[in-house]
Amino acid sequence: MHWDGCATFRVACRGQFSCCQVLVGQALFIPSSSEGLPVHLCGGEIKPDRQECRSLQKFIAGRGVTPSAWLWQYQKAQGIVEDGGKMNLKNAVALITGGSSGIGRAIAQAFSASGARVAITGRDERRLAETAGELGAHPIRADVAVEADVQRTYREVLQKFGDLDILVNNAGIGVFKSLVNFDRENFDAVFATNVTGAMLMAREAAKHFVKRQRGNIVNIASTAALRGAPNGTAYYASKFALRGMTECWRAELRKYNIRVFLVNPSEVLTNFYPIAGLPQKANATKLHAEDIAHIVKAMLEMEDRGFTPELSLFATNPQD
């Protein structure tokens, strides 16, 4: 059995968790080892152990899992790591769709400030580059509704960072018209981004997360997922659909230690309203994008033996 490339895993060293890159080839190697010796992890110490490494290599070959997934399982079995650990965003890899503005940008900023390695996607190349430069994020120009773009996004993320811990499905658009005036083109466009795009992004993330036996998918929906309203045919229905898909993915993926979250913000002061052609009065009493980022970060940092399946956010007393 032979693997090329790098697997990222966590080791406990002096009681602290840190990330290490391990070259996985004919055996296990530590990059800092001058001889490229196979290693044995014991109480946080790195010890060359050719015999054990040969045994481990043979064992892994018959397990049908990726090296990174096996290493995580092995560490848990040896008591090096424990289930139910608090997620540390430092050095975590996060992919955020629609990350160049609004809620997506605020989440990217919060993650970056916590030490995460962040990739953001968007369709506006100029705005994407500006945001990435300001936040220290990796920009990927992509349309979540285009399957080839989605697949390229994951290739680029894994090539850049070697792993992925968090997907935030944030990209979304809105078109608001009365039922009798709604056209098929706009209806399909909303569903292409808000539903199909979210599914494509989650599908590719899930493939990776299942192999590594852990991961996090955060779907940014809306209180529009909870009730209907006039002129909301496409947008509200798309958020109902996202909520339904979230329920399905959660039921499928929990057995792989994958947490699937749904966040339902009410009105937030972003550029969503003007882009959708809706009036919005700026008022400090309304939710800000940073409020959504705060709660997403808090949900992820909870002890991972549990999670918050769904959460709705309201302004306390919003004024127009």
LINWOCOR-V427146 format. One record per residue. RES is the residue in three letters. SS is DSSP state (2 for helix, 1 for strand, 0 for the rest). PSI is psi in degrees with one decimal (999 if undefined). Layout:
[[RES/SS/PSI] [RES/SS/PSI]]
This chain:
[[MET/0/133.4] [HIS/0/133.1] [TRP/0/141.4] [ASP/0/153.9] [GLY/0/-162.0] [CYS/1/146.5] [ALA/1/133.9] [THR/1/131.9] [PHE/1/170.3] [ARG/1/138.1] [VAL/1/149.4] [ALA/1/122.0] [CYS/1/115.6] [ARG/0/36.6] [GLY/0/-0.1] [GLN/1/147.7] [PHE/1/137.7] [SER/1/163.6] [CYS/1/139.3] [CYS/1/146.5] [GLN/1/128.4] [VAL/1/124.8] [LEU/1/123.2] [VAL/1/108.4] [GLY/0/-122.6] [GLN/0/-23.0] [ALA/0/-168.6] [LEU/1/136.5] [PHE/1/149.3] [ILE/1/126.3] [PRO/0/-32.8] [SER/0/-8.5] [SER/0/119.0] [SER/0/-28.4] [GLU/0/-4.1] [GLY/0/38.9] [LEU/0/145.9] [PRO/0/150.5] [VAL/1/161.0] [HIS/1/127.5] [LEU/1/121.5] [CYS/1/108.7] [GLY/0/32.1] [GLY/0/-4.4] [GLU/1/149.6] [ILE/1/117.7] [LYS/1/129.4] [PRO/1/134.3] [ASP/0/87.1] [ARG/2/-43.1] [GLN/2/-46.0] [GLU/2/-37.0] [CYS/2/-38.2] [ARG/2/-39.1] [SER/2/-41.3] [LEU/2/-40.7] [GLN/2/-44.3] [LYS/2/-39.2] [PHE/2/-47.8] [ILE/2/-38.1] [ALA/2/-29.1] [GLY/0/2.1] [ARG/0/-21.8] [GLY/0/27.4] [VAL/0/164.8] [THR/0/156.7] [PRO/2/-42.0] [SER/2/-39.8] [ALA/2/-40.7] [TRP/2/-41.1] [LEU/2/-40.4] [TRP/2/-44.6] [GLN/2/-39.4] [TYR/2/-42.6] [GLN/2/-40.1] [LYS/2/-42.5] [ALA/2/-33.1] [GLN/0/-2.4] [GLY/0/12.3] [ILE/0/-37.2] [VAL/0/160.8] [GLU/0/152.6] [ASP/0/157.8] [GLY/0/21.9] [GLY/0/149.7] [LYS/1/130.6] [MET/0/127.2] [ASN/0/116.4] [LEU/0/-15.5] [LYS/0/123.4] [ASN/0/-1.4] [ALA/0/151.6] [VAL/1/123.0] [ALA/1/137.8] [LEU/1/123.3] [ILE/1/118.8] [THR/0/150.0] [GLY/0/40.9] [GLY/0/5.3] [SER/0/-7.7] [SER/0/168.2] [GLY/2/-138.3] [ILE/2/-41.8] [GLY/2/-42.7] [ARG/2/-42.3] [ALA/2/-39.3] [ILE/2/-43.2] [ALA/2/-41.1] [GLN/2/-43.2] [ALA/2/-41.5] [PHE/2/-45.6] [SER/2/-40.7] [ALA/2/-23.7] [SER/0/2.4] [GLY/0/8.0] [ALA/0/155.5] [ARG/1/120.5] [VAL/1/135.8] [ALA/1/138.1] [ILE/1/144.8] [THR/1/158.3] [GLY/1/168.4] [ARG/0/-21.9] [ASP/0/103.2] [GLU/2/-41.3] [ARG/2/-50.4] [ARG/2/-36.9] [LEU/2/-45.9] [ALA/2/-41.0] [GLU/2/-46.8] [THR/2/-45.5] [ALA/2/-41.2] [GLY/2/-40.0] [GLU/2/-34.3] [LEU/2/-10.6] [GLY/0/28.5] [ALA/0/165.8] [HIS/1/118.7] [PRO/1/140.0] [ILE/1/111.0] [ARG/1/115.8] [ALA/0/151.8] [ASP/0/117.7] [VAL/0/-19.1] [ALA/0/-7.2] [VAL/0/114.6] [GLU/2/-39.2] [ALA/2/-37.1] [ASP/2/-39.8] [VAL/2/-46.8] [GLN/2/-38.8] [ARG/2/-37.6] [THR/2/-46.6] [TYR/2/-36.7] [ARG/2/-41.9] [GLU/2/-42.0] [VAL/2/-47.1] [LEU/2/-32.6] [GLN/2/-38.8] [LYS/2/-45.9] [PHE/2/-17.6] [GLY/0/-5.2] [ASP/0/176.0] [LEU/0/131.4] [ASP/0/-31.5] [ILE/1/130.8] [LEU/1/128.9] [VAL/1/109.4] [ASN/1/93.3] [ASN/0/-24.2] [ALA/0/133.4] [GLY/0/152.0] [ILE/0/163.9] [GLY/0/136.5] [VAL/0/128.7] [PHE/0/113.5] [LYS/1/158.9] [SER/0/156.5] [LEU/2/-44.4] [VAL/2/-16.9] [ASN/2/2.8] [PHE/0/134.1] [ASP/0/152.3] [ARG/2/-37.7] [GLU/2/-47.6] [ASN/2/-36.7] [PHE/2/-48.0] [ASP/2/-36.5] [ALA/2/-42.3] [VAL/2/-45.3] [PHE/2/-32.5] [ALA/2/-42.7] [THR/2/-51.3] [ASN/2/-26.5] [VAL/2/-62.0] [THR/2/-43.5] [GLY/2/-43.6] [ALA/2/-40.1] [MET/2/-45.5] [LEU/2/-43.7] [MET/2/-43.8] [ALA/2/-37.1] [ARG/2/-48.2] [GLU/2/-36.2] [ALA/2/-43.0] [ALA/2/-37.0] [LYS/2/-43.4] [HIS/2/-43.6] [PHE/2/-38.1] [VAL/2/-41.6] [LYS/2/-38.7] [ARG/2/-3.1] [GLN/0/31.5] [ARG/0/160.3] [GLY/1/172.0] [ASN/1/130.0] [ILE/1/121.0] [VAL/1/116.6] [ASN/1/121.0] [ILE/1/107.3] [ALA/0/-123.2] [SER/0/159.7] [THR/2/-11.3] [ALA/2/-15.8] [ALA/2/-6.6] [LEU/0/-16.7] [ARG/0/160.9] [GLY/0/170.6] [ALA/0/156.1] [PRO/0/142.8] [ASN/0/9.8] [GLY/1/15.6] [THR/2/-55.9] [ALA/2/-51.5] [TYR/2/-49.7] [TYR/2/-42.3] [ALA/2/-36.3] [SER/2/-35.3] [LYS/2/-33.3] [PHE/2/-42.2] [ALA/2/-43.0] [LEU/2/-38.8] [ARG/2/-41.1] [GLY/2/-41.8] [MET/2/-38.4] [THR/2/-43.9] [GLU/2/-42.0] [CYS/2/-45.5] [TRP/2/-38.5] [ARG/2/-43.5] [ALA/2/-35.9] [GLU/2/-37.4] [LEU/2/-10.4] [ARG/2/-34.6] [LYS/2/-12.1] [TYR/2/16.1] [ASN/0/31.3] [ILE/1/123.5] [ARG/1/131.2] [VAL/1/118.3] [PHE/1/151.2] [LEU/1/128.9] [VAL/1/126.5] [ASN/1/90.1] [PRO/1/147.7] [SER/0/-156.0] [GLU/0/129.5] [VAL/1/141.2] [LEU/1/91.4] [THR/0/-171.5] [ASN/0/6.2] [PHE/2/-46.2] [TYR/2/-53.1] [PRO/2/-36.8] [ILE/2/-37.8] [ALA/2/-1.8] [GLY/0/24.7] [LEU/0/143.7] [PRO/0/142.8] [GLN/0/124.9] [LYS/0/122.7] [ALA/0/127.3] [ASN/0/134.3] [ALA/0/-16.2] [THR/0/-10.2] [LYS/0/161.5] [LEU/1/144.9] [HIS/1/158.8] [ALA/2/-33.7] [GLU/2/-28.1] [ASP/2/-39.2] [ILE/2/-41.4] [ALA/2/-39.8] [HIS/2/-45.8] [ILE/2/-34.6] [VAL/2/-45.6] [LYS/2/-43.6] [ALA/2/-40.3] [MET/2/-42.5] [LEU/2/-33.1] [GLU/2/-2.9] [MET/0/149.0] [GLU/1/126.9] [ASP/0/8.5] [ARG/0/-11.9] [GLY/0/172.1] [PHE/0/164.7] [THR/0/106.8] [PRO/0/-40.4] [GLU/1/141.8] [LEU/1/133.9] [SER/1/142.2] [LEU/1/129.9] [PHE/0/147.1] [ALA/0/144.3] [THR/0/-48.9] [ASN/0/71.2] [PRO/0/140.7] [GLN/0/140.2] [ASP/0/999]]
